[in-house]
Amino acid sequence: MSPSPRLLLVDDEEDNLEYLVRVFHKGYDVTCARSGREALEAVRRERFDVIITDQLMPGMSGAELLQRSLEYCPDAIRIVVTGYPDIETAIASLNEGRAFRFFTKPLDAATLVDQVKRALGEQELERENRRLVDELRVKNDLLKGLLDEKETLIEAKVEMLTHALREELESVRAQLTADGESGALTGAAFAARVDEELARSTRHSLPCAVIAVGLVNLAAYEATNGHARVAELARMVFELLRLGSRRYDVVGRAEADRFLLLLPMCDAAGSESRAGRLREALAKFPFPGTHEVEGFGFRVATSNFPAGGKDPATLIASATRELQTNQA
């Protein structure tokens, strides 16, 4: 039986802590801290799966706590709660503390619990992906070893084992549906999710939209900053898209310079409003190394079901065409 996920709840107000304890009293191993300093001492001693912290606390803010806790709990899911939301706080939480989500008070208990469960599921998937990658590496090494030992093996046996290992390696690769750099869904996995959502939207006569986000002049950015910085940029764009998303929205990466956002139950007015907020957030976010690259920027375009297309390929292509029109 798997142990209960370990939660660290941090708030300087006793009533808020008691409320969070009531919310998570079932199915979780809960530890409380009443200041950032007390919480930091806790993470130095113990491992936690989730850290939920208030932003405004005496002595140490929630964003600072999350940033300093990275040394001791780098894989913990980090959630910030605040009564005074602002873009600077969101940026600090995401960029410095690697926050998973940013919640404002008063808290919706059901939404908070749902997001924690979702994050724990994604965390487990990431761990499984790492395990599969390690397994893939070992099997690749084994395959290489088998080929190097051809002098001591019968040729037919080598070929048979090589074929079996290659089939197994392909099966392992097929399980990895997340883009390795950003963490977003791959283009194929995203299209599959769009297909599922369009079937549901058609069945229940619901609206649906896709937003395309293009990174303009990414080649020049890579030439100036290097590929490692491109991977960092992709991860930050994914995190920013996820930060502003609803729990049932889906983020994918179709190409190196193009992200996609699936918005279930969202009409044309809603998708245009979301696109406008994304443009503003992407323009304000301090992505590293972008100011030195002439012509670098972001473009955002929308496509709505059913006007923009009634199947995944058409709907996504419609958003892409609109994106290219905006870039022209």
C-alpha angles and dihedrals in degrees: 000000000000117000118249115266111263116236128193111201116196126189133131091217114082094209092056092049092050090050092052091047089054090049094052102030093111120068098358137092100227128201121181131210127184099204141023091252092053090048092050090053089052095053090048089059103035143028119247130192095202134024117194113184139174112238102218110058132140115265100004129034123223091249091053091048092053092048093050093044091060089083092060105027106024094161098046118119108245125208126178124205122194141164093210110052120194136159094247092056091047091050092048092048093048101037101038105023099032092230117191095207140359117221129190127212136286089056124220101223095202093051093046093050091046092052092049090051090048092049092048089051091051090046091054090048091052090050090049090049090053090049091050092048090051089048089049090052092050092049091048088052089048090050091051090048091052091052091048090053095056089118091068099037133071110255094236093052092051091051092048094051092044091054093049093049093048091053091050092047090052089051090053092049091052090061092060103087098159124091106252096223105041106022092235121127116276118253092258094047091047091051089052090054090049089052091053092048094048090053090053093044091050093048094050100029093243129154122245135180143192123210120201119205116195126197105216119216094001091156090062090047091053092046090054101039107023133242095283090061089049089057090050090049092050091052092050092049090051092049092049092050090048093047091060096042134100118245093258097045116107129218121205138172114222097175137001089266100035132071125184130208122200114209113192117200092013123131128206094272091050094048092049090050091050091047090053092052090048092052090053094046094047091049093051100041113104099231109183119254097004099113092061093058116082113225096012116141147111134274125196127198136169138215123190134206126269099006094053096043143316098227132051097253094050095043093049092043090052091056090046092052091049089049091053090048090053090050094050 
